[in-house]
């Protein structure tokens, strides 16, 4: 088990601030069709920088099995 960030899609406004704050390449991806971001739990290091950057409180850190 490990920890990774997760985006609550209902709260995400697609501002991309989390993408710019993330030090891990391609861990957070913008989905143009949905105008939202998603986080790849395998690339996320759970550093919490995206959590701090999100003005809409859409990012949480969760335990992944």
NUTI-413422 format. One record per residue: residue in one letter; x, y, z of N, C-alpha, C in turn. Coordinates in steps of 0.001 Angstrom, whole numbers, plus 500000, padded with zeros to 6 digits. Layout:
REM residues N
<rec r="a" n_east="X" n_north="Y" n_up="Z" ca_east="X" ca_north="Y" ca_up="Z" c_east="X" c_north="Y" c_up="Z"/>
...
REM end
This chain:
REM residues 65
<rec r="x" n_east="500829" n_north="498820" n_up="500000" ca_east="500000" ca_north="500000" ca_up="500000" c_east="500877" c_north="501247" c_up="500000"/>
<rec r="x" n_east="500334" n_north="502312" n_up="499409" ca_east="501045" ca_north="503580" ca_up="499340" c_east="500026" c_north="504714" c_up="499279"/>
<rec r="x" n_east="500494" n_north="505944" n_up="499318" ca_east="499616" ca_north="507109" ca_up="499266" c_east="499772" c_north="507816" c_up="497929"/>
<rec r="x" n_east="498691" n_north="508422" n_up="497460" ca_east="498702" ca_north="509196" ca_up="496223" c_east="497599" c_north="510249" c_up="496295"/>
<rec r="x" n_east="497771" n_north="511309" n_up="495532" ca_east="496749" ca_north="512350" ca_up="495455" c_east="495621" c_north="511870" c_up="494550"/>
<rec r="x" n_east="494442" n_north="512415" n_up="494805" ca_east="493266" ca_north="512065" ca_up="494024" c_east="492434" c_north="513338" c_up="493830"/>
<rec r="x" n_east="491818" n_north="513478" n_up="492655" ca_east="491009" ca_north="514659" ca_up="492354" c_east="489533" c_north="514301" c_up="492436"/>
<rec r="x" n_east="488779" n_north="515079" n_up="493207" ca_east="487331" ca_north="514938" ca_up="493233" c_east="486809" c_north="515701" c_up="492018"/>
<rec r="x" n_east="486352" n_north="514964" n_up="491017" ca_east="485977" ca_north="515550" ca_up="489730" c_east="484877" c_north="516605" c_up="489855"/>
<rec r="x" n_east="483972" n_north="516455" n_up="490803" ca_east="482883" ca_north="517414" ca_up="490976" c_east="483404" c_north="518786" c_up="491406"/>
<rec r="x" n_east="484514" n_north="518791" n_up="492130" ca_east="485066" ca_north="520044" ca_up="492645" c_east="486086" c_north="520678" c_up="491706"/>
<rec r="x" n_east="486692" n_north="519885" n_up="490824" ca_east="487744" ca_north="520379" ca_up="489929" c_east="487164" c_north="521371" c_up="488920"/>
<rec r="x" n_east="487827" n_north="522530" n_up="488797" ca_east="487400" ca_north="523566" ca_up="487850" c_east="488319" c_north="523639" c_up="486630"/>
<rec r="x" n_east="489331" n_north="522779" n_up="486589" ca_east="490228" ca_north="522734" ca_up="485433" c_east="491187" c_north="523898" c_up="485337"/>
<rec r="x" n_east="491526" n_north="524523" n_up="486451" ca_east="492414" ca_north="525696" ca_up="486429" c_east="493876" c_north="525337" c_up="486159"/>
<rec r="x" n_east="494245" n_north="524088" n_up="486375" ca_east="495590" ca_north="523545" ca_up="486121" c_east="496663" c_north="524000" c_up="487106"/>
<rec r="x" n_east="496296" n_north="524660" n_up="488194" ca_east="497303" ca_north="525080" ca_up="489172" c_east="498032" c_north="523880" c_up="489763"/>
<rec r="x" n_east="497321" n_north="522791" n_up="489934" ca_east="497943" ca_north="521588" ca_up="490488" c_east="499020" c_north="521036" c_up="489550"/>
<rec r="x" n_east="498763" n_north="521127" n_up="488254" ca_east="499746" ca_north="520631" ca_up="487276" c_east="501052" c_north="521400" c_up="487393"/>
<rec r="x" n_east="500937" n_north="522731" n_up="487493" ca_east="502129" ca_north="523575" ca_up="487565" c_east="502884" c_north="523407" c_up="488872"/>
<rec r="x" n_east="502209" n_north="522968" n_up="489922" ca_east="502862" ca_north="522793" ca_up="491223" c_east="503528" c_north="521426" c_up="491373"/>
<rec r="x" n_east="503167" n_north="520481" n_up="490523" ca_east="503648" ca_north="519101" ca_up="490662" c_east="505066" c_north="518925" c_up="490122"/>
<rec r="x" n_east="505983" n_north="518402" n_up="490948" ca_east="507357" ca_north="518180" ca_up="490492" c_east="507528" c_north="516882" c_up="489683"/>
<rec r="x" n_east="506527" n_north="516028" n_up="489690" ca_east="506617" ca_north="514725" ca_up="489022" c_east="506043" c_north="514828" c_up="487602"/>
<rec r="x" n_east="506859" n_north="514626" n_up="486573" ca_east="506379" ca_north="514752" ca_up="485191" c_east="505219" c_north="513787" c_up="484884"/>
<rec r="x" n_east="504194" n_north="514331" n_up="484273" ca_east="503022" ca_north="513567" ca_up="483813" c_east="502238" c_north="512861" c_up="484912"/>
<rec r="x" n_east="502389" n_north="513281" n_up="486150" ca_east="501586" ca_north="512686" ca_up="487227" c_east="500170" c_north="513247" c_up="487206"/>
<rec r="x" n_east="500044" n_north="514507" n_up="486788" ca_east="498732" ca_north="515145" ca_up="486694" c_east="498499" c_north="515518" c_up="485234"/>
<rec r="x" n_east="497373" n_north="515079" n_up="484711" ca_east="497071" ca_north="515273" ca_up="483289" c_east="495746" c_north="516018" c_up="483141"/>
<rec r="x" n_east="495734" n_north="517005" n_up="482251" ca_east="494505" ca_north="517738" ca_up="481946" c_east="493752" c_north="516998" c_up="480857"/>
<rec r="x" n_east="492477" n_north="516775" n_up="481083" ca_east="491606" ca_north="516097" ca_up="480114" c_east="490737" c_north="517162" c_up="479434"/>
<rec r="x" n_east="491107" n_north="517599" n_up="478211" ca_east="490384" ca_north="518684" ca_up="477539" c_east="488892" c_north="518405" c_up="477332"/>
<rec r="x" n_east="488525" n_north="517185" n_up="477057" ca_east="487116" ca_north="516859" ca_up="476809" c_east="486252" c_north="517115" c_up="478043"/>
<rec r="x" n_east="486816" n_north="516840" n_up="479215" ca_east="486066" ca_north="517030" ca_up="480471" c_east="486387" c_north="518358" c_up="481147"/>
<rec r="x" n_east="487476" n_north="519006" n_up="480684" ca_east="487974" ca_north="520242" ca_up="481289" c_east="488280" c_north="520050" c_up="482770"/>
<rec r="x" n_east="488888" n_north="518914" n_up="483063" ca_east="489257" ca_north="518540" ca_up="484427" c_east="490639" c_north="517896" c_up="484396"/>
<rec r="x" n_east="491234" n_north="517730" n_up="485564" ca_east="492514" ca_north="517033" ca_up="485658" c_east="492313" c_north="515671" c_up="486303"/>
<rec r="x" n_east="493255" n_north="514793" n_up="486055" ca_east="493277" ca_north="513505" ca_up="486742" c_east="494718" c_north="513239" c_up="487161"/>
<rec r="x" n_east="494870" n_north="512444" n_up="488194" ca_east="496198" ca_north="512135" ca_up="488737" c_east="496462" c_north="510651" c_up="488590"/>
<rec r="x" n_east="497629" n_north="510342" n_up="488055" ca_east="498046" ca_north="508951" ca_up="487904" c_east="498637" c_north="508496" c_up="489239"/>
<rec r="x" n_east="497952" n_north="507606" n_up="489951" ca_east="498444" ca_north="507203" ca_up="491281" c_east="499795" c_north="506496" c_up="491239"/>
<rec r="x" n_east="500164" n_north="505944" n_up="490105" ca_east="501455" ca_north="505259" ca_up="489995" c_east="502614" c_north="506239" c_up="489849"/>
<rec r="x" n_east="502328" n_north="507442" n_up="489397" ca_east="503372" ca_north="508455" ca_up="489231" c_east="503406" c_north="509452" c_up="490385"/>
<rec r="x" n_east="502292" n_north="509570" n_up="491080" ca_east="502184" ca_north="510524" ca_up="492191" c_east="503048" c_north="510072" c_up="493363"/>
<rec r="x" n_east="503766" n_north="511032" n_up="493951" ca_east="504623" ca_north="510752" ca_up="495110" c_east="503992" c_north="511232" c_up="496417"/>
<rec r="x" n_east="502747" n_north="511727" n_up="496350" ca_east="502000" ca_north="512199" ca_up="497520" c_east="502746" c_north="513285" c_up="498290"/>
<rec r="x" n_east="503391" n_north="514184" n_up="497567" ca_east="504140" ca_north="515262" ca_up="498223" c_east="503217" c_north="516335" c_up="498790"/>
<rec r="x" n_east="501996" n_north="516442" n_up="498257" ca_east="501022" ca_north="517391" ca_up="498771" c_east="501060" c_north="518775" c_up="498151"/>
<rec r="x" n_east="501959" n_north="519011" n_up="497202" ca_east="502034" ca_north="520337" ca_up="496592" c_east="500779" c_north="520672" c_up="495789"/>
<rec r="x" n_east="500192" n_north="519684" n_up="495137" ca_east="498953" ca_north="519916" ca_up="494382" c_east="497802" c_north="520223" c_up="495337"/>
<rec r="x" n_east="497805" n_north="519574" n_up="496468" ca_east="496786" ca_north="519805" ca_up="497492" c_east="496828" c_north="521260" c_up="497959"/>
<rec r="x" n_east="498016" n_north="521777" n_up="498184" ca_east="498197" ca_north="523167" ca_up="498602" c_east="497829" c_north="524143" c_up="497496"/>
<rec r="x" n_east="498073" n_north="523780" n_up="496252" ca_east="497822" ca_north="524676" ca_up="495121" c_east="496348" c_north="524778" c_up="494756"/>
<rec r="x" n_east="495562" n_north="523772" n_up="495079" ca_east="494161" ca_north="523736" ca_up="494657" c_east="493302" c_north="524689" c_up="495489"/>
<rec r="x" n_east="492775" n_north="525717" n_up="494823" ca_east="491921" ca_north="526706" ca_up="495486" c_east="490513" c_north="526175" c_up="495744"/>
<rec r="x" n_east="490156" n_north="525093" n_up="495072" ca_east="488796" ca_north="524561" ca_up="495135" c_east="488672" c_north="523329" c_up="496038"/>
<rec r="x" n_east="489761" n_north="522986" n_up="496731" ca_east="489793" ca_north="521840" ca_up="497650" c_east="489364" c_north="520543" c_up="496979"/>
<rec r="x" n_east="489784" n_north="520388" n_up="495729" ca_east="489414" ca_north="519213" ca_up="494946" c_east="490414" c_north="518066" c_up="495069"/>
<rec r="x" n_east="491554" n_north="518332" n_up="495672" ca_east="492607" ca_north="517313" ca_up="495760" c_east="492706" c_north="516786" c_up="497185"/>
<rec r="x" n_east="492807" n_north="515480" n_up="497308" ca_east="493011" ca_north="514825" ca_up="498601" c_east="494134" c_north="513806" c_up="498455"/>
<rec r="x" n_east="494724" n_north="513441" n_up="499557" ca_east="495735" ca_north="512384" ca_up="499569" c_east="495047" c_north="511156" c_up="500159"/>
<rec r="x" n_east="495090" n_north="510056" n_up="499410" ca_east="494426" ca_north="508828" ca_up="499852" c_east="495386" c_north="507654" c_up="499802"/>
<rec r="x" n_east="495023" n_north="506619" n_up="500527" ca_east="495825" ca_north="505394" ca_up="500538" c_east="495361" c_north="504517" c_up="499373"/>
<rec r="x" n_east="496332" n_north="504028" n_up="498615" ca_east="496063" ca_north="503162" ca_up="497461" c_east="496494" c_north="501763" c_up="497810"/>
<rec r="x" n_east="495672" n_north="500793" n_up="497481" ca_east="496001" ca_north="499393" ca_up="497770" c_east="496827" c_north="498782" c_up="496675"/>
REM end
